[in-house]
Amino acid sequence: MKKKQVLASFALCALVLAGCSTGGGDKAKTESGDKAAKQEINVVVQQEMPSGDLSLATDTISFTALNNVYEGLYRLDKKDQPQPAGAEKEAEVSQDGTTYTVKLRKDAKWSNGDPVTAKDYVYGWQRTADPKTAAEYAYLYALVKNGEAIINGEKPVSELGIKAVDDYTLEIQLEKATPYFPYLMAFPSFFPQHEATVKEFGDAYATKSNKSVYNGPFVLDGFDGPGTDTEWAYKKNDSYWDAKNVKLDKVNVNVVKESSTSLNLFKDGQADDVILTGELAKQMKNDPAYVTQPEARTTYLEVNQRDEKSPYRNANLRKAFSYAIDRKSLVNNILGDGSAVATGLVPTGNMTGPDGKDFTEDSKVKVTYDKKKAKEYWNKAKQELGIDSLTIELVSDDTDATKKVSEYLQSSLQDTLDGVKVNLTPVPFSVRLDRGNKGQFDMIVSGWAADYLDASSFTDLFVTGNSYNRGRWSNAEYDKLVDASGNADATDEKKRWDDLLDAEKVLLDESGVIPVFYKSEAHLRNPKVKGIVAHPAGAQYEYKWVEVK
């Protein structure tokens, strides 16, 4: 779906909106008419893709793309369970849970015809763990044998706990038993990489769709640059081992940041899957095409605590910010897409404890809205900091929905905390990520979607030194609890559960970060499009099983 065609159709639809079709999608007739439905769909996303590199990707948009054009040892199925994909069958696991032996399928190929071998996995893992690559997701490799020492530059990448026993056999050694490791084998950061292609293109590798080769159900097509391109596609990969079960010929992806434009494209039949927010989400709630998708994602605020003189190191100031936010009003009146009030860092449905309860039920602290407390903590902070006023730059994405959230947060803080002024800086997604990484913000609207269904996917983020701890909040007790959950208590379910709950309590008691809401997405989806799988954790969308009826 080329942008000029989209805009032309949109303009026509705007003139004759009452006559435009509703329900979107392909207009080809079925076999009972003239021809079968065209196996091509048009999908709208809200942001540009920041990276096409398996080692460097960090975001939902990139991971969805990479998950559809590449494949790892496992792939999440329609019930969100990891199943063999690049692996011929489930891995053999040693009794102590630290050694995985994986047989690879011999019919897996790269899109250039080369076989996918064990060496491709060894190279891909070593490249991501190598500190020279500067991969933000390298920290996940700390659970692989020697991973942490390699990430810290203390050992060579050749000592990472993965080796090719032969062309189609891998042996993986972990530092300790890790119950969620099969989920990581289905995560893009653990996918294989084609060494010859990486070296051929060097710094330009994966910056365009023709500068990589692929081993997934689709190949990337028409991608012209990370962070800037607003349209690309996934084309069926005829070299894929399971190509016979891939029905779609093409998925066209277009970046549209305004809900109103997305809605009109859907009504005009120019889009089959769009995201709605705010009033439009509420208005379309009863439409047959309306779908709400809960995500294992928390949107939160981080404040910049990197400088020793930063006022945001003051815990009372951070608490004032947290108490000033009416989260219920935000999700009901501003978002309207099924998102829920955040009561803590770890979202609902992400982890169940030994008592059978959800993590959010057992959480020891709940963030709340309390205008009186907000003022009290603000007064304490002013006295401790020796200030009467504070001007804050709030950085956020420039999507329609996020800008509205930022405006609401601006109003909440300014109206509640006398002397606080908030200046908004909406920027493209890739710029927001870059500014967050570099610490170029006072306050930033950030968030995290779980990579795997376990509370540690969230608690690990705010350990001292983690690259995703962009505000650089630091607490020794928190670090100790998170470490215990992954090491000393890793195999004791009850102790590990308590460690994670206690760690979240420390974070929330200090408002190290400020949870705002648990994300859901409201979609309009063409009813003729069947089989889209949306995972709450990991790479979000699967198009492998999609068919246009």
N, C-alpha and C positions, 0 to 999 in steps of 0.2 A: 504494500500500500504506500505508494509514493506520496510525499507530502503535498505536492501541487494538486494531485488528484483528490486528496482528502479535503484540502481547502476549497477546491472548486465545488465538490459535492456539498460541503458544509454551507457555502454561500448560496447554492441553489436551494438547499433545504431551509435556510433561514428565510428565503422569499416565499416558499410555499409549504411552511412547516405543517400546516393542517393536513396537507395531502401526503406527507411523508409516511412511509410504512413504520410501524412500531414492532419491535422485537428483533431487529437487526439481522445481520448474517447473510449467508449465501442464498441466492434466489433461483439456483438451478433446480430443475424438476427431478423427481425421483424416477426410478426405472419404470414405474407404471406410467410415467409421462414420456418426455423426450429423452432424458438422460439421467445418469446417476448424479447424486449430489457431488459437487466439486470438493475435493478433500484439501481445502485451504481455508485457514481462518485468520482473522485480523484481531490482534490483541493490542489494547492501549495500556501503557504503563505511565507512571507519573514522573519518572526521572531518567536521565541519561545513564548509560552503563559506565561506571568508573574504570573497570578493568576487565580485559578478556584473558588475563594471565592466571592460571590455576594457583600459582604461588602467591600472587599479590592481591587477589580479590578478597574483599572484606564485607561485601554488602549483599542485600537481598536480590537486587536487580542482576548483579553479576553472577551470583550463585545460581539463580534460576537459569540463566543462559548457559553457564558452564555445565550444569547438571543435565541439560538436554543435548549438548553437543559432545560431551565426554562421558566416560563411564568408569567407575572404580570397581573394586572387588565385589562390592555389594551395591544394590539399589533399593531404596525404600519402596515397598509395594503399596497397593491401594489402601492398606490398613496401617500404614506408617511403620511397618516392620522391615528390618534389613533382610534381604534375600540375595542369594548368589547371583551375580551378573557377569563381571569379568572373571569371577571364580566359577569353576565347573560345578562345584558343590560347596556345602558349608565347610568352613575351616575345621581342621582337627585341632583341638585345644588340649594342652597338657593338663595334668591333674591339678597343678598349682595355678593354672590360669594365666601363665606368663609367656607361653610359647604357642604360636599359631602356625600351623602348616597349611598352606593354601595351594591347591591345584588349579591352575588357570585353564580356561577353555581354549582349545587349540584353533577354533574357528573365528576368534576375535581378530579384527584387522583395523589398522589405521585407514583413514580415507584415501591415502596414497597407495594402498595395497600392502604395505608392510604388516607383518604379524605383530600383535601386541604380546610382548614377552615379559618375563619376570624382570629383566633388566630395565624395562621402561618404568616399572614401579619403584625399583631401587633408585633410579635416577631422579624420578619425580619427588620422592620423599626426601632424598638427600638435598635436592635443590631448594626445597621449601625450608628445610631445617638449617641450611647453610646461612650463617650470619651475613655473608656477602650479599645474599639475595634481599635481605632486610624485609622478610615476609612477616607481617603483623600476626599472622596465624601460626607462626613457628612455635609459639608457646604450647600448642596442642601436642607437639612432638616430645614434650618433656616426659610423657608417660612411656615412650619407646626407649628401649635400653640405650643408654649414653646420650639420649636426646638433650637433656638439660645442659650437659657439659659441652655438647656441640653447639647449641644455641648461644652459650656464653663464650664460645671461642676457645674452650679449653681442650677440646679433642677434635680430630679431623672428621669430616662427614663420612668417611669410609668406615667409621666405627659405629654408625647408626645401626640399631638392631633390626636390620632387614637385609636379607641376602638372597641371591638367586641360586638355589640348589641346582637347578638346570633351567632350560628355556621356559618351562611351564610349571615350575614349582618354586614357591616363595616360603621362606622361613622368617617369621616375625617374632622378635623377642621384646617383651615389655619389662619395664622396671618393676611392676607389680600388677597383680590381677586387677583388671578394669572392666566392670560389668557392662559399661556402655561402649566398649571398644567396637563391637560390630556396627554401631551407628556411625562411628567415625570412618569406617571402611566404606560407607556410602556417602561420605561428605567430600566435596570437591577438592579440599586441601590435601586429601590423601589419594587423589587420582594419579594414574600414570602420566608420564610426559615423554614425548618423542625427542630424544637427545639431539639427533642430527638436525631436526627442525629448529630447536631452541638455539643451537650454535650457528646455524645458517643465518638466522635473522638477527641474532645478537640483541641489542637494545630495542630493536623494532619488533621483536617476537611478540605475537598476539596483539599488536596494536591495531591491526586490521584483520579482517576475516581470512584474507589470503596469505597471512603470515603465520599460519599454524596448520596442523593436521588434526583430525578428530577421530574419536572412536566410539561416539555415542549414537543414539537413534537418528540424530540430525547433524548437519554441519552448519556452521555459522556462515551467513551470506550477507553481503552488503554493509558490513560493519566498517566504518571509516575512521574511527578514532575514539579512544576512551574519554569519557566526560564531556564530549561535544556532539557526537552523532545522535540524531533524533529518530533514526529509523534503521532497522536491520531485520534479518529474517533467519529462521531455522528451516533448512531444506532437508528433506529426507536423505539419509545416508545409505546409499545402496550397498556400501561395503559393511554395514553393521550386521553382526552375527544373527540378530533377530529381526532383520528388516521385514520379513514376511508378516510379522505381527504389528508393524507400524503402518497405520492406515493413512495418516496425514502426509500430503506431499509438501506442505509448506505452512509455516506459521509466520505471518507478517507482524512485526512489532513496531509500534509508533509511540513516541513520547508526546503526551498531551497533559499539561499541568493543571488545566482548568476543568472542573467537573461539568460545567455547563457545556463546554465544547465536546467533552466525552459523551454526554447524554445525547446531544444532537447527532453526533456521528453514529451512535448506536441506533437511534430512531431512523436515520437515513440509510441504514443497512451497510454502513461503511466500517463498522466495528462489531465484533462478536462478543467481546468481553471488555468491559470498562469498569473503572472504580468510581464510586460516587461518595461524596462527603457532605456534611452539613445539611442544609435545607433540602437539597436535591435527594440525598439519601432518605430523608424522612418522607418526602413527597412520593417517592417511588416504592415505598416499603411493601405495598400491596400488589405491585406488578408481578405477573407470573414469572418474569425473567429475573426477579430480585433474588440475590443469594448473599447471605452473611457468612463470612469465614473467620472464626476466631483464630488468632495466632498465638504462639508461645512467645510473645513479645511485650516488653515493657518500654514505654516512652518515659524518659526521665530528664531532669535538668542536672547538668554538671556546672560547677563554678570553678574558676581558675585559682587553684591553691599552690601553683608552682613557685611563686615568689614568696620568700620568707616574710615580706612586708605586706603581702596581699591581705586586704580586709576580709576576703572570703575564707581565710583560715580560721576565722572566728566562728565557733560552733553556734553561738547564739544568733548570729546573723543568718546562717544557713537555716536554722530552725524557724526563724521569723519568715523566711521565704516559703518554707514548706507549709506552715500553718496558714499562710495567706491565700492558698489556692483552694478554691471550691471545686474539687474534682468532679463532683456529681453534676453540677451545673455545666461544666465543660463537656462531659461526655453526652449529656442529654440535649443541651441546647446548641452546642457548637459542632460537635462531631456527628451525632445522630446516626452512626454507622454500625452500632452494636458493640462498640468499644466499652470497656468496663472501668470503673473507678479502681485505681491502683491502691492497694493497702500495704504493699511492700515491694521489694525488689523482684522477687520470683513470682511469675504470673500463675494464675489458676490453671490447673491441668498439666503442669509441667513435671510434677513428681509426687508420688504417693509414698507415704512412710510405712514403717513396720506396723503401725496401728491402723493402717488402711485409710488414713485421712490425707487429704490434699495438703501440700505444703502451706498454702495460705490459711488453712484452718488451724494449723499448729503454730503458725508464726507468733512470736512472743511480743511483737510490737506492731501496731497498725498506724500508718500515717493518716492524719485526719485534717479536716478544715476547722480552724478555731480562730476567729478574728481577734478575740481578746488576747489569746496566747501569742498570736503573731505580733501584736503591738507590744506586749510585755517583753518578748525576746528582742524586738527591734530597739526598745529603750535600753535594755541591758547592753546590746551590741554597740549602740552609740556611745554609751558611757565608757565601755572598755576600749573602744577604738578612738575615742576623742573626736567624734564627728557629729555633725547635725544633719548631713545630707549625703546622698550617694547616687552617682550616675552610673548606670549599668548598660553595657552594650550586650544585647541578646541576639546571638547568631542562630539562624535556623535555615532549613531548606526553603526554597522559593516556590514550593507547590501551593496550590490554592488552599488545601486543608491545613498545611503546617503554618502558613501565614495567618490563618484565622486563629489557630491555637496560640501563636505568638502574640497576637493582638489581645487575646483574652488574658494571657499571662501578664502582659504589660499593664493592662487595666487592673488586674487583681493586686499586683504589687504596688502600683502607684496609688490606688484608692485606699489600700489598707495601711501602708507604711508611709507616714507623713515624712516627706523629704527625699523619698526615693523617686528617681526618674529613670525610665527604661527606654533606651533607643533601640529600635529594631533594625537588624541587618539580615534580610533574606538573601540567600545566595544559592546557586546551583548545587545539587547534591555533592558532586565531586569536590567543589570548593569548600563546602561545609566539612567534609571529611578531612580535607587538607588543613583547614584552619584548626579543626579539633586536634589533629595530630601534632601540629606545631604550637598549640597553646595560644592561638591568636583569638582570644575571646575573653569576656568577663563571665558570661553565662551562655550556655549553649543547649539548644533542644536536641537531645541525643536519644539513643535507644538501643535496644539489643533484642534480636530474635534468637532463640535458642538454637545452637548447633546440634544438640542432641537432647532428649527428654530426661534431663537430670538437673537438679538445682545448681550443681557445680558449674554449669554453663554460664550462670549469672554470678555466683559468688567468686569464681576465679578472676573475674574482670577487675576487681578493685583491690587485689593484692598489690602491695608496694612494688612498683617497677613494671607492672603489666602495661603494655602499650595502649590497651583500650581504657585504662584508667586516665582519661585525658585531662581531668581536673587535678590529678596527682594527690588526691586524698590519701592519707597514710595512717595506719593504726596498727601497732605491734600485736595487740591482742587479736585483732581481726586476722592478721597474717598467720598467727599461730593456730587459730581455729580452722582456717581453710587448709593449712598444711596438714593438720591432724586428720581432716576429713579425707584427704587424698593419700595419706601415708599410714600413720600409726593405727588409725581406726578404719581404714579402707574396707576391710573385710568384716567388720562388726557393724551390722546394719543399724542397730539402735544407737551406738555411739556416733557413727557417721551422721545419722539424722540429726542428733542433738548438736553436733559440731556445726552443721550447716545452719540450723535454726539460730544458734547462738551467734554465729558470724553475722547473719542478717540483722540480728538485734543490735549488735555493736554499730553496724553501718547506719541503721535507721535512728538509733539514739543520738548519733552525732550529725545526722543529715549529711553524711559524706557525699551522697547523691540524693536527689529529690524525686522519687517516683511520682508520676502524674497519672498515667492511665495504661491499662492493658489493651493492646491494639486488636481490633477486628477490622476487616475490610468488607464494605458493602459493594457488591458487584451487580451489574446487569449483564446477564450471560444468555446468549442466544440458545433457546431450548433445543435447537437442532444439533448443537455441539454437545456430544456425549463423551464422558470419560476423562474430563480434566481432573487431575488429582492435586489437591492443595495440602501440603504437609505443614503442620503447625510448627515443626522444628526442622532445622537443616535447610537444604535448598527447597524453595517454596513450591514451585509448580512443576508437574510432570505432564508432558504432552505425548509421551510414548504411546499411551493407550487411547488417545482421542480419535473420534470418528465423527464426521458430519453425516447425520442421518437424512 
